Structures are given as C-alpha cells and as structure tokens.
C-alpha cells in the first residue's frame, strides 16, 4: 500500500504562483542522503528555518513506497535556481538517486511518473517537451544525474522517456512525445519500450570483466540505450514486476540457452547498446 502524505510543511515561503495552472513540471533526482525516504524528507523540511529552505526544496518527494507533497502546487518552490522554473513549474524529487539499487530507483521513478500523470490530468495538461522539463535546462547542473545516465544521456532522450512513462499512466500513450516544433521521437511506442529486455552473457566471476569465455553467466538489463549488469536477483524481479504491471506481459528474457553456440549475439546487442556501470 502506497503511503500518501499531504503536508504543506514549507508553508508557501517561496510565494504564490500568479496563475492557477503551472507551465509544466520538472522531474529531479534528489542527490541527497543516500537512503533518505520521502517520509524522512517531510520530517526534515518541517523543522528547517527559512534560511535553510532557501537552499532549495521541491513540491513533491517520492519513493516507491511513499508520495509526499510538502508544498501546495499553487505555490512556488525553490527547486530550479531559476525564477521561471521556481515560479511556474511544479517540482518532483525522485528520492534515493545516490543510494538505491538500480531496480529500486526505477521503481521510485515509476511512482513519480504516476503522480505527475495524476497532476497533469487535473490541470488538463498534455506531457510534451514544453511541459516536461529537466533541471539542467534552467541552470548548469547534473540533475537529474541518475535518470540521465539510465535513459540516454541527452536532453530530449531523457525527456522523451519521462514523457512516454507519464503518458502511460495518463492513458494516452500513442501521442507524439515532442512539441509541435520538433517531431523527433524516441523509440517508445504504445505501452512499452520496444528494446527493453533482460539477457545473460558470460563474465569473469573473479574480475567481473566481460569475457566471451568467462566462467559465469551474469544477467543484464537493456533499456534500448545502454545495458547494465544486475548484481542481485531481486533487481531482475523488480524490473520484471514493473514491466509486467506496465505492459501486461513479461519482459523478453534471453538466457544463455537462447544464444546459438559460436554466435554470441549479445555482442551485437552491446555494440548498439553499450554496457555501462
């Protein structure tokens, strides 16, 4: 059961937005305490002085178990270090970007996309490249650092991934992700990302290096942009569960028995979608 916390602990300190409806949303990565939960952020912000709050806060803090709203969405929040971003965009912090496992962070992202979708429906707003923004579009920053690494390392690639996931929860998945002036589209179609898969490939169990003659078959996740090794069985299970719930079917899995002998097809996949740490 997801816990929902609605406590406006920041008290409108950043001022009220002039318009009831914002221009859009900004999805952040918290880059805070390694394992800080959304509930812990509520408690911490509630006792901060105005000077401390001036260092920055968003409207929402979200993890896989909790959705916490700490500021009314009709108010501004100091979350972009930019007057337009602070005043006209609602900020969502995906928690535990520094410490959560790969699978847990993906689950935290998904819970965030659900809340963004709910809010955008309420505002009558469509997700596109104008309404879904990154912190680094407003000021030089690494934020959203982990989402950036996972979903393309390029502004429109990351935004298009965010947009596709928000649309999934809004029920309008087939619409174009981009704005009217830019029809570049990512490879997201329908309800699923067509290149998402789990696969196995051999590694050296002692060094962890990728070796075609390695003594251990490790499991990797491919998101259509890059591939990443999964170190714990629970990570694969969480990815399978999230994919199943989002798409109504199992994520494709290519185990060692799927690869023809003397034909390491995983290398072809990794040529297109390189392995990253």
N, C-alpha and C positions, 0 to 999 in steps of 0.2 A: 504494500500500500504506500503510495507516494504521499509524503507529508507536504502540505501547503501552508506556508507561513506568510501572512499579510500583516506586517508591522512596519508602519512608516517611521522607523526609528531615526531617520535623518531629518525629519520634520520640515521639509521644504526649504532647507537652508540655502540651496542654490537658486531659489526664486521660482516663480511660476512661468510656465511657457505661455506666450501670448495667444497661441492657438490651441484649441482642444485636441486636435489631431496632430501628431508629430509628422515630420517629413519621412521618417523611417526608423530603422533600428541599427544598432551597432552590436555585433557579437564579439565579445572579448574572450581572452584566456587570462585567468586571474594572476598567474605567475606569483602567487603569494605563498603562504605557509604550505609546505609540501603536501600535507594530508588534510588541510582545512576543509571542513564541510560547509555547506550552505548555512546550516543552523549555527555553526560557530561564527560565521561572518556576521550574522544578525546580532549575536551577543556582543561581538567586538565593536561593531558600529554603534550599538546602543549606548555605549559608555564613552565614546570619543568626544573630544571637545571640538568646537567649531574650527579651531586651527588644525586639528588632526583630520577632520573631514575634508578640509580644503586640499589635502594631499590627493584626494580622489575617491570616488565611490560611484557605483552604478545603481540602476533601479532594481536589478534582479541579481541574485546569486543562486546558481542552480547546480546540483549534482544529480546522480542517478536516483537518489532516494528522496530528495527534497527540492521544492521550488520555493524560494524565499524572495518576497518583494519587500524591499527596505525603504523605498521611496515611491510616493504616488506618481503614476505615469503622466499625470498632467503637470507635474513639476519638472524643473530641470535637474540635472545631476552632473557632478564634475567627473566625467568619465572619459573625455577625449582630449583634454588640454587644448580645446578649441571652442570658441564661443558659439559657433554654429552647431557643432556636434553636441556640446553640453546642453544647449537650449532646445534644439529641435529634433534630437534623436533619443530614443529610449535605449539604455544600455543593459546588456545581458552578460554577466560574467559566467563563463563555463569554469567551474571550480576544479581544483586539483590538477592543473595543467603541468605542474612541476613534479608531482609525485605519483599520480595514479598510473596503474598499468595501462597498456595500450587499449585493452578491451574495456576497462572501466572508464577511461577518458572518452572513448567512443560512445559509451552509454550515457555519460554526462552530457555530451553534445546532443544526443538524441532527445534527452529530456528538455534541453534548452530549445531545440527546434520546435518541440511540441508547444511550449509556452509562447514562443514567437508567433507560431501559426494561430494560436488562440487570440492573441492580441491583435494581429493583423486582420483577422476576421472581424473582430469587434470594431476596428477603425474603418473597415471597408477598404483596406489597402491590399494591393497586389504585390507580392515579392518580386523584385527585379533588381537590376544593378543600380538603380537610383535609390531604391528604398532599403536595400540590404547593403550595409557598408562595413568596412573594416577600419579599425582604429588607425592603422597606418596610412589610410587615405587622408586623415586630418592632420597628423603630425608624424615626424620620423620616429618610429618605434618598432620593436619586434612583434608587438601584439597584433594578431593572435598567433603567438610563436609556434605552439604545438599544432594547431589546426593548419597553419601554413605549411609545416613540414609534412603533414599527413595528406593534404588534399591538393597538392600541385605546385606550391612554392611560387605562385604567380597570382596577382590580384584577382583577375577575372576567373581563373580556375577555382580559387578558393571561394569566391563569391558565388559562382555558379553551383558549386557543391552545396553551399549553405542554402541557396535558393531552391535547389531541387529537393532538399530534405524538408524545408518549410512547406513547399507545395504539396509534398506527400501527405503531410498532416492536415493540410487545408482541403485536400481532395481535388486539386486542380493540377495534377502532376504533368499533364501533357502540354501545358502552355510554355511558350518560349521563355527562357530564363532572362534574357537580356532586355535592355530597354529599347525603345523604338529606333534609336540612332545606331544601335550596334546589334547585329543579328548573329554574332559569333556565339555558338552554343557548345557546351561541353558534351560529353558522351553519355549524359544522363537521359534516358528515355523511359516513359511510362513510370512504373513504380520502383524500378530497380536500376542500379548502376550496372551496365551490361558486362563490365570487365571484372566485377568483384568475384573473387574465388579464394579458396584455400588450396594449398598444394604442398607436396613434400619434395624435398631434394636432399641429396647426401651432403654431409659436412664432416669435418674432422672433430670428433667429440672432445678432444683434448684442447684444441686451439679455437674451435668454433668457426674456423675458416670454411668457405665454400669449396668443396673438393668433389669432383665427379666420382672419385674412388673412395670417398670418405666412408667411415665405419658406422655412421649414424644417419638416419633419415629424420630430418627436422621438418616441422610444419611452418609454413609461411602464409601470410595474408597478402593478397594483391588487391589494390583498390583502383586499378586501371591507370594509375600514375606511377606508383612505385610498389615494391614488395618489402615486407618486413617480417623478420623471424618472430614467432611466438614462443616464449620460453616456458609457459605453464599451460597445462591442459585446460584450465579454467578460462584462459583468454580465448581459445578457439570456441569453447562452449558459449561464451557470452556473445561472440561475433555471430555464431550460428543462430542463437536465440533472437538477437536483434534483427538479423536478416530475415529470419522466418516470420517474425511478427510484422515486419515492414512490407514484405513481398508475398507472403502467403505460400512460400515454398522454400526448399532447402537451398543454401548457398552451394554452388558447384564445388566439389572436392576432388582433387586429382592426387591420389595416393601413389606410392611407389609402384604398385601393380598396374597403374594406368600408363606408365611410361614404357614404350617399347624398348627392349634391350638394344643397346648400341645406338639409341636415338634419344639423347637427353633433351626432350622437348622443353623442359623447364628452362634451359639456357636460352631458348628462343624467346620465351616469355620475359626472362630477366633482361634480355637485350632491349626490349621495348619498354619494360617497366623495371628499372634497375633496383637492386636490393639496397635499402638504406638501413641505418641503425636506429 
